[in-house]
Amino acid sequence: MMLLSPSATFPMIFDAARVIAEENDCAKSELEVIKSAPIFRNPESVSISTLFACMTVAMLSEPLQDFVNCCITFKFNLTAHDITFSELHNICKRLVGEEAVELNVDNCYEMGSRIAEILVPDSDSSNLVDRLESCLPTIKFFSALQFCGSVFTLARERMWFGEEGLKTFYQEYGNVSNVFNSNQETFENELLDRLEPTIRVISAVGGALDCMRIETLMKTLKYHDDIHKIEEMRLVQTNICKVQDWFTEGMDDMAAILGKFAMIQKSGIFTIHSESSRAFVLPKRIIVLQYSRPSQIDEQQEIMEQDQIYAFVQHLGFVNHDNNDSITASSFIDLYRQLCQIREIQEKMIAVGFSCQGDELFTAKLEYDVQKHDSPVDIGKMLDKSRQMLKQCDDWLKQLYLNYRYSLLLNMDELYYISQCMSKVRSVNSTDAEIRESKNFERILEAMSRLSPQLSQHSECLDLMVDYVTAPAAEEISWLEDVSKLIDHCGKFSERLNLSCFHAVEPKCNKKIMIHRINCCTEMAFAATLNLLQHIYKNRCPASFEVLDGACTKTPYEIKLFLDRVVAFPDQSFTILYVHELNAPEQEIIANFLAKHSRSKDDMHLHCIQFKDTILHAPPGVETRSWDDSTLNSDKSCLSWLQNHVISNRHKHKITVVGGSSGSGKTTFIRKEMETLDGDTASFYIHQDFCLSKAVNSLRNKFTNRASRNRAIHIGFSITTATDEALNKDLLYAVNNFFNSFLLLGVVHDPITGRCFHSGMHSYQLFIELDKAENEETCQVWLKYHVPILTCCGDIVQPPLDYIIDDRTRRVCTYLRAYDDGTIDRKFDPTPRIKRFFFVLDYSESMEVDLGGRNALEVATDCMLSIFDSHVQQMDYVGLIRFNHDFEELIQLQRVEDVGQRNRLRNIIFAARNFPRGSTEMFKALSHAVTSLGRNSSADGDSWIICITDGQSWDSNEYLRQQLQASPNNLHIGLIGVNLDQGIYADMG
């Protein structure tokens, strides 16, 4: 009712418009519904058309302000020559400024009419709403462009503006896209697909920089086909560094690239050979290119290895060639790609020990004929021959698995690991007792615990293993067949004794293939997975070989191996988790398997779990079932199941979750608890860069003593304070994979290296440290949604509140000095020392990015003020430079004489937050700061350069390095990153 009153204000209209827009996909349709309400027939109320027009103005006000700012930032000529632009600027200030509360409906309508006259003066429509909405796509594009300035800067620097610039872009774009295989669905190709429409519209915008009138700009862009491609532009902005690398690398050193290619054409020879690998790791095949480079004395042999060749091929694809060179370069690139396919095939054959033919060197001498452009070696025939050999290898491998099915229970990397250990045992002449105590035999036992952790407790099985590994292997046998025989002997032994890893499925169930679709909120996905596992395995714990985590699976080989395992062991229940996280080729392997076996007579038990629809379908013979919170088992049932198998029966682990605020003594409490345990300990942290490889390596390196029974692990979480949006999905999958595998399955497998950590028969005490978890309820809630197995199996405690102050802590406290404002001088010296602070502030265009209500420049200046307030005292020195592609000295280095001067300096620092623009050259600004401090250097105090930046600098740091090497020891540089990309940490260092 208040909106219908003539006294309604613009903020009221703005809030109403925002609510309608947020709660309805089509705000215009909702307004039409409102229009039919009887209240609008009241002649005393505001006209509905007037109100709708005012709402449209309200929804346009913020994007329009961004449009105006964007035109000013990118220096459109119309900002200085078109008087209507200044008028539009003033209207925006009134709509989004403090004056907005004084505007009523009539004022708002008048402003909307004037905006329409400025932007679309020649519109055929007399309806104000239609006129404003006609220019909305263009305004919204500029609103987005304001935060995608790096894309605009890239187009400007590469001269892609206007029609001629667009031709230049397409020429360079063709060179870049040739490097990537356009037939594959890769991130690079997706980014290139998004780049093309983005540059088309950016080119049109850049071509209009010289427009003198705003209406000309609007007419130019109003009907542009790509004006709606805002999401594409944002993706390009997010990956702008990668795009810049693609285009700048491709254009640099063209002569050097062509010169190197000419030498390769003359004398280049490719070879493929096995890389000298680390112990216990499968050998890798690499491509090497050797060629001659003429020198003043004699020819020198140059060698490029695999990564260098790949980079060279990319550079070569970037270069613009004439016709003959283009054909020759394409032939070279095609040859390289075929060689890569041959290498991959050979690697697969060597990985399984198939024949010795895969070890042969393949050599292709590149002697191109100017007319024919042919290589003397027919690479196509070699590739066809390799594919035939691969088929023979697949048939051989299938027969081997039929003969020794228990070898299917281990991954290829684990099998090779056992084989290497067997070779080392055989190479040493030892007694049976010495073999049993050797490290290599312990490693074999550890890997074989995948069959059953109890194998090492049976002397008969140990005798069988010792007899086998001490017997020399037959010369004609491959390593894979050799180790498969041992595993098959142990597997049959385990099955005969009915050891714990082998369980028959429920009776009267000859075959069961099911696709499970879980419908639940994202927060409960991991808990729902545990509930469904409890439903599948009922009163037992799954074996490690029965579960495959699709979120952490990397290769089609792992999928095929797991499905072979399903067929080979019909009495076991197998489960593939998170099918929706697999790539399309891996999903297709599973779909083909279901189609093949749905009507076969083979007995098998396979469950596929997914949280959204995939290409998997349910042919006859395959059941489907949907689950939600009401149909899944209750949390109490899952809790009891997990506690029985993780804590009580199978593994008997103890899990303690320690929460508390920062500085509450969590780490000290955990360390004291671990000190009381008589056994081995390990420690690692889970942060944003956590991966299974680091965790597996840490545990393998720490727990090398098989005789040690008590083991403790301290795992610190430093991701509990991150928002769910900031937490990477892959990170959460990896964390849950680690804890589920360790606690439930007893084996943690790293899919990248193929290495495993087996908990075996050991009992572990886990201490989980949660950062900034204030109380037990906070811990419970966070773990329930992110790592639910810890909620079910862990005891949550708070560290004790009585702190023990030891001599070392007391000594540190004695020499700490607190300022009056509560801050601490960490370098306390009883003698007053003068400090010199030189602030260096980045105000380039990239600092305009929004960081939750404030842009990066505002965050940076607030940070600088915080340092100024807490550390700058009277008689200290202060200076300030702000920089973009140039630098501006706002405060020359000067002494703070009194409170009044200190306040004036603080106000100058505060005002430095305005008008970010330009590109970034940080190092010359830092160099100037070093020079200024050098003129005022003194041995009686410290000098500090505090640089606050997003790190995206394009100039060289070489001169700065030389200055710093010659600077006094009391000069310190502190770099504070705002919205830093992780990829530039090393560069800033």
Helices and strands as residue ranges (DSSP letters): G 2-4, H 10-23, H 27-35, G 38-41, H 48-73, H 78-81, H 83-96, G 98-102, H 105-119, H 128-134, H 136-145, H 149-157, H 162-179, H 187-207, H 214-222, H 230-238, H 240-251, H 254-267, E 269-274, E 285-294, E 299-304, H 306-318, H 323-351, G 357-359, E 362-365, H 379-403, G 405-409, H 412-426, H 432-437, H 439-448, G 455-457, H 459-470, H 479-496, E 512-518, G 522-524, H 525-537, G 544-546, E 547-549, G 550-552, H 556-568, E 574-577, G 579-581, H 584-597, E 605-610, E 623-627, H 635-642, I 643-648, E 654-658, H 666-675, E 680-686, H 692-702, E 710-717, H 729-740, I 741-745, E 747-749, E 756-758, E 763-770, H 776-786, H 788-793, E 794-797, H 807-814, E 817-818, E 824-825, E 836-842, G 845-848, H 856-871, E 877-883, E 887-895, H 899-911, H 922-935, E 943-949, H 958-965, E 971-977, G 982-984, H 985-988
